[in-house]
Amino acid sequence: MINALKRAWANFRGFDLDGGTVPPLDGPLRPNAKLDTLPVLLRMDDIDNLTAQGDHVICSLHNDILTLSPTRSEGGAQTFEVTGRRDCGATVTSIASTGGHLALAVDGKGIVVERPGEEPRTIVADGLPKNCITAMTFADADTLFVAVGSARHAASDWKRDLMTKTASGSVWRIDLKTGGATQLASDLAFPSGIAVSAKSLLVSEAWRHRVLALSQDGSQQGFALSGLPAYPGRIIPAASGGFWLAMFAPRNPLVEFVLKEDDYRNRMVETIDPAHWIAPSLLAGRSFLEPIQGGTRKKLNMLKPWSPTFSTGLVVRCDETMGMLHSYHSRADGEVHGVTSLCETGGYLLVGARGSGKIVAIDELTQQAMA
């Protein structure tokens, strides 16, 4: 009776009892257009998984592993060029490296580990999924932590994982000496980023809009960040201390509403192409069939930078405890959307915007472009 009265009063006053309100972008997340002011170092559709290895950068492009080397354009500006390419035979969903060691998550094959002076080997362990490995990080040369986004869907089918309210993700610790794998956490809602801190293991749980803090043996679990206004993705440590966090898509009030309307959502998933769902995207506005083309999004055929959007660019600088310090944005009308990977090299942060197919770079000290 009391709950019914509370709900009636909430409906009358417009309160949100279901937690569907999207938190505002405020404080360290106050909107700006810093990502759009940076020069583009490389243009390549679907670029992902930036990882530094020596003087080069390793990244993925569907089935291929690319080696990027720094160079200068005709005008003298810093750019990258592709100096190596190899085919892994299936989609590469995640890359991690340390001290010359390289780990590649290849869909359907599992994790391929490459060590200097050794033949590559594939980790095969009981229970460890071979698909949808979304993020990896080395704790040391013999220990690899792995985030599996979903046991039901491929990494490329992340929209379906969200819109079907799946929570089948997991976190694993792999002993590279023995090849054994230990599950540290399960039933997670698409863990999409992982990093080792001094006291815990940080895991982005995208569909629950938070970053978990796990003990490295999985015995304890807490929250480093929660109630985020966007879907958190990959995390990397910053050379000067703290972390960088990528948020690959914004939360949207309309998407939050659809997630609560099960009949509508189920019919949408069953009958409509995923590209046209009311769902977040790495890059929106590519088709006239996408929802909410006008109304609050456009005026005089111009997209409002403050309009509700399904895609954006967002990188957050955090301290050692994941407290947010400041952020870099590409707003609704920007051109650096869908940031899925980050990489520090040469004193700069490389930002991989898979949605827009670009790599840009930030000098953290000056918060300016790479010269």
N, C-alpha and C positions, 0 to 999 in steps of 0.2 A: 504493500500500500504506500509506504513511504517512498520507495523508488519510483512508483508511478506518479506520485505528486511532484517529485523532484524533476522527472522528465517533462511533465506537463508545464512546470514553471520554467524549465530551461528552454522548451520550445517557444513559450510565450515571450521570454526575454532575449532569445537568440544565443543562449549559452551553448558551448560545445562540450558534451559529456563523453564523446567517443574519441577524443584525442586526434581529430582530423584536421585541426587548424594548423596551417603551415607557419612556423615561427618566422618572424621578420628578419631580413638581412640588416643587421644593426651592429653597432660597436665595431669590433675587428672585421666584421663581415659587411660593413657599409659599402654599397655598390660603387664601383668605379669603372674605368675603361682602360686600366693599365696594360692588360694583355694585348689590347688592340694597338697600343702605341709602339710595340716592339717589332723590329724588323724580322722578317721570315728567313730563317736559316736554311730551310728545306721544305719543299712542297711535294707531298706524296700521299695519295689517298690511302686511308686505313693504316697509317703508320702507328706502331704500338710498341710497348715493352722496351723503352729506352733504357740501356744499361751501359755504364762506363766500363771499359776494359783497356787499361793502359792509356795510351794517347788516343784511342779510338772509341767510338760508341757503337754498341751492338743494338740492333732493333729487329722487330719482326714485321713482315708484310705477308699476311695469310700463311702460306706454307714455307715461305723463304725467311732465312736469316740474313740480314744485311750488315755489312761493316761500313760505317760512316767515318770519313776522315775530314778534319778541318781544312779549309782552304780559303782563298780570298776571291771575291768577285772582281769584275773589271773595275768597279768603282772603289775597290779596296776594303769593302765590308766583309766581315766574317760570314762564311757560309759552310755548308757541308756538301760533300760529294760521296756517292756510293762507290766504294773501292773493292767490295767483295760481296758475293751473293751465293748462297747454297740452299738447296731444296731439302726440307725435312720430311717430305712425303705426306704431311697432313698439317692442319692448322696449328701454329705455335701460339699457345694461349698465355704463356708466362715465361719470363727469363730472369735468372738471378746469377750474379757473379761475385767472386771474391778471390783476390790473389792469384788470378790466372785460372781458377776453377769456374766452370760454367755449367749451369743447370737449365735445361730446356724442357718445358712441358708441352708435349705433342699430343694432340687429341687422338685417342684410340691406341696410342703406344705407351703413354705414361711419361715418366721423367727420365730424360737422357742426361747423364752426367759425364762431362768432359774434363779430365784432369791433365795437366802438363806431363808429357812423356808416357801417357797411358792410352789404351784404346777406349773409346766411348763405351759406356755400358748403360743399360736401361734398368731402372729400379722396378722390380716386380715384388710386391709385398701383399700379403693377405689383407683384404679389406680396403686397400688404398685404391680409390677410383682412378681410372685412366683418362677420364674426360673432365672437362670443366675445372681444371686447375687454374685459378684466377690470379694467384700471387704466390711468390716464394721469396724466402730470404735465408741467407747463410748466417747461422750463429757463430760458426767457425768452419774450418775446412772440412770437418767430418760430420757436421750437424746441419740439416736443412729443415726449416719450417715451411709448411705448405698449407695454403688455403684452398679448399675445394668449394666452389660457389654453389653447386647443386648436384645431387645424385640423380636427378630426373631430367635435367635439361643441359644442353651444350652451352658453353660460354657465349656463343653467338646468339643463343636464344634467351638472352637475359630478360627481355621484355615479357616473354611468356612466363618465366619464373616469377616475376613480380605480379603479373596480372592473374595468375592462378594461385597466388598466395602460398607459394611453396616455401618451406623452411627445412631443406634437407642438406644444407651445407655443413662443412666440418673443417677442423684444423688438425694437422698431423705433424709429428716430429719424426724425421727420418735419420737413422744412423747410416751414414754413407760407407762406413767400414764394413758393416754386416749386411746392409740393405734392408734392415728391419724397420717397420713403421709402427708408430704408436699414435692412436687417436687421442687428442687432447680435449676436443669439444665437438659436439654434434648438434643437430637440429637448429642450425643457424640459418638466418634469412639472408642468403647470398653474401658470405664473406668475400670481399673483393680486394683487400689490401692487408699486408702483414709486415710488421717490423719488430725488431728486438730493441727494448729499452734496457736501462740499467737494472730495473727491478721486475719487469714483466714483459709479456708478449702483447703487442698492440695489434688488434684485428678490427678492420672496418666491417661492420655488418650493415650492408647497404639498405635493405628493405626495412630495417628497424631504425634507420637514421642515427646510428651511433657508432662509437669506437669502443670496443671492449678492451679491458686490461686483464689478461690471463696470466697465471703463474706458468712458468715454462714446463712444469710437469702436469698442468691441467687441473690441479687440485683446487684452485681458487679462481673466482671470476668476479670482476667489478666493471665499472664504467669509467673510461677516460673522457669521453664526450657523449652527450645524448641530446635528443631534441634538435637535431641539425635541420636546417632549411633546404638541404640538398642531399643527394645520395653519395656517401663517402666511398672513395675508391682506394687507390694505392697510396701507401705511406713509405717515405724513405727518410733515413736520418740526415740531418743537415751537418755539414762539416764543422760549423761553428757552434754546434749544440742544438738540441731540439729536433724538430721534425718538419717535413713538408707533407701536406695532405692534399691529394687531388679529389675533387668532387665532380663526378662525370656528368651529372644531370641535375637540374633543379626539381624540387618538389613543386607541385602545382595544385591549387585548390580543387580544380576540376578533376584531376587524377585521384586525389584523396576521396572525393565524392564518389567517383566510379568504383573505387575499391570497396566501398561500403554497400554498393548496390549490386548484390550478387547475381540476380537474374539478368540484369542488363550486361554486366561484365562477362558473364559466361556466354551469353549470346554473341557479344562482340568478339570474343576470343574464337568462337566456333565458326563465325560467318565472315569475318573481315580480315583482309590482309594486315599482318602486324605493322606494316609501314604506316597504316592509316588508323591505328588504334588511338584512343585517348590514353596516351601513355608517354612517359619521358622518352627523350631521344638524344642521341649524340649530336645530331644536326637536324633542326626542324626547318620548315619552309621550302622544301625542295619540290613539293607537289601541291597542286591546287586541290587535291583530294584530302589533304590533311585537315583535321578539325580546327575550328575557330580561326578562320582566315581573316575575318574582319572584326567588326564590333570594337571591343576594347583594345585590339592589337594594332589596328591601323587607322590613320586619319589622313584624308587626301592621298590615299594609296601609299603612304609612308608608314613604315613600321615604327611604333613607339619604342624607344629604348627601355622604358619602364613597364612595358606591357607584360601580361602573363605569357609565359613561354614554356615550351617543352624542352628546350636546350639552352645551354649557356656555357661559359668558360669560367672556372673557379679553382684557384690554387690558394691554400691557406698555410701561412707560416705559424708553427706552434712551438711552444717551449718544451722543456724536458718532461713535463707532466701532461702534455697535449693541450695546455691552455693556449687559446688562439691569440696571436699577437697582431697580425695584419693579413690582408688578402689581396689577391690580384684577380680582376674580373674581366670578362667579355660579356657585355649585356645582351639583351634580346636582339638588338640590331648589330651586334658585333660579328667578328669574323674569325674568332679563335674558340670554337665551341667543342665540347666533348673531350675534355682533358682526361686521358686515361693513364698517362705515364709521366714520370718525372725522373730526372737524372742529374746529379751534380758532377761537373767535370771542369777543370781549369779555372775554378773559382766562380763558375756560373751555374745557374740552375737551368737545365734544358727542360722545356715544357712540351710534351707531345700531345697535340690536339687531334685525336683520331677522327673526330667528327668533321673537322674542317680540313684535315690532311695537311697539317703544318707543324713545324718545330720552331719555337721561339725561345729566347734565352733572357734570363734576368740576372743582373748583378745585384746580389742581396744588399751589399753595403750601401750602394747608391740608389737601389731600387730603379735602375735604369736599364736600358737595352744593352746587349752585348755589342761592344764597339768593333 
